[in-house]
Amino acid sequence: MASKASLRAVPDGERKTESPKSILESAEAGSRIDELRAMRRRLAKAMDDPNTPARDLAALSRRQLEIGREIEAIEIAEDEDQSVIASDDDEAWDGTGY
């Protein structure tokens, strides 16, 4: 007798993982960060492939690191808690403070 998959409630903080988009799909329909993530996945796949020529690994690794930094910068900019840009309201100027 085959067992049935049981259903369960998804707890807060856990979300369904979406299937990765291709680089083309991300470029046409997704955001910049979606495109960068797709490119990072493609580079990682090429770096893991034993048939990738050794001469290409340095360039692939360098680009992988660059893309990782770009993704991190976008994520930090989107997260106000980690952003270096303050979003405080302006204070009234009383003419003193020189």
C-alpha positions as CSV (number, residue, x, y, z in Angstrom):
1,M,0.0,0.0,0.0
2,A,1.5,3.4,-1.0
3,S,1.7,6.0,1.6
4,K,0.2,9.4,1.0
5,A,2.2,12.6,1.5
6,S,0.9,14.3,4.5
7,L,-0.1,18.0,4.4
8,R,1.0,20.4,7.0
9,A,0.6,24.1,7.8
10,V,3.6,26.2,6.8
11,P,5.0,28.1,9.8
12,D,5.8,31.8,9.7
13,G,9.1,32.5,8.2
14,E,9.1,29.3,6.0
15,R,8.1,29.9,2.5
16,K,7.7,27.8,-0.6
17,T,10.9,27.8,-2.7
18,E,10.2,28.9,-6.2
19,S,11.9,27.1,-9.1
20,P,14.8,29.1,-10.3
21,K,14.3,31.3,-13.4
22,S,16.6,31.1,-16.3
23,I,18.8,34.1,-17.0
24,L,16.7,35.0,-20.0
25,E,13.5,34.8,-18.0
26,S,15.0,36.9,-15.3
27,A,16.3,39.5,-17.7
28,E,12.9,39.8,-19.5
29,A,10.5,39.7,-16.6
30,G,12.4,39.8,-13.3
31,S,14.1,42.4,-11.3
32,R,17.8,43.2,-11.4
33,I,18.4,41.0,-8.3
34,D,16.6,38.1,-10.0
35,E,18.8,38.4,-13.0
36,L,22.0,38.5,-10.8
37,R,20.8,35.4,-8.8
38,A,20.2,33.5,-12.1
39,M,23.7,34.5,-13.3
40,R,25.2,33.4,-10.0
41,R,23.5,30.0,-10.3
42,R,24.7,29.6,-13.8
43,L,28.3,30.4,-12.9
44,A,28.2,28.1,-9.9
45,K,27.0,25.3,-12.2
46,A,29.8,25.9,-14.6
47,M,32.4,26.0,-11.8
48,D,31.1,22.7,-10.4
49,D,31.2,21.0,-13.8
50,P,34.3,18.8,-14.0
51,N,34.4,19.4,-17.8
52,T,34.9,23.2,-17.3
53,P,38.5,24.0,-18.5
54,A,40.8,24.9,-15.6
55,R,41.9,28.1,-17.5
56,D,38.3,29.4,-17.2
57,L,37.9,28.8,-13.4
58,A,39.7,32.0,-12.4
59,A,37.5,34.3,-14.5
60,L,34.3,32.4,-13.4
61,S,35.3,32.7,-9.7
62,R,36.1,36.4,-10.1
63,R,32.8,37.1,-11.7
64,Q,31.0,34.9,-9.1
65,L,32.4,37.1,-6.3
66,E,31.5,40.3,-8.2
67,I,27.9,39.2,-8.6
68,G,27.8,38.2,-4.9
69,R,28.9,41.7,-3.9
70,E,26.3,43.3,-6.2
71,I,23.5,41.1,-4.8
72,E,24.6,42.0,-1.2
73,A,24.7,45.7,-2.0
74,I,21.1,45.5,-3.4
75,E,19.9,43.6,-0.4
76,I,21.5,46.0,2.0
77,A,20.0,49.0,0.1
78,E,16.5,47.4,0.3
79,D,16.8,46.7,4.0
80,E,16.5,50.0,5.9
81,D,17.9,48.6,9.1
82,Q,21.3,48.0,7.4
83,S,21.3,50.9,5.0
84,V,23.9,53.7,5.4
85,I,21.3,56.2,4.3
86,A,19.3,57.7,7.2
87,S,15.6,58.1,6.7
88,D,15.1,60.4,9.7
89,D,12.8,63.4,9.4
90,D,14.4,66.8,9.2
91,E,14.6,68.9,12.3
92,A,13.5,72.5,12.5
93,W,16.5,74.8,12.3
94,D,16.6,77.5,14.9
95,G,19.5,79.5,13.5
96,T,22.0,78.3,16.1
97,G,24.5,75.5,15.9
98,Y,27.4,77.1,14.1
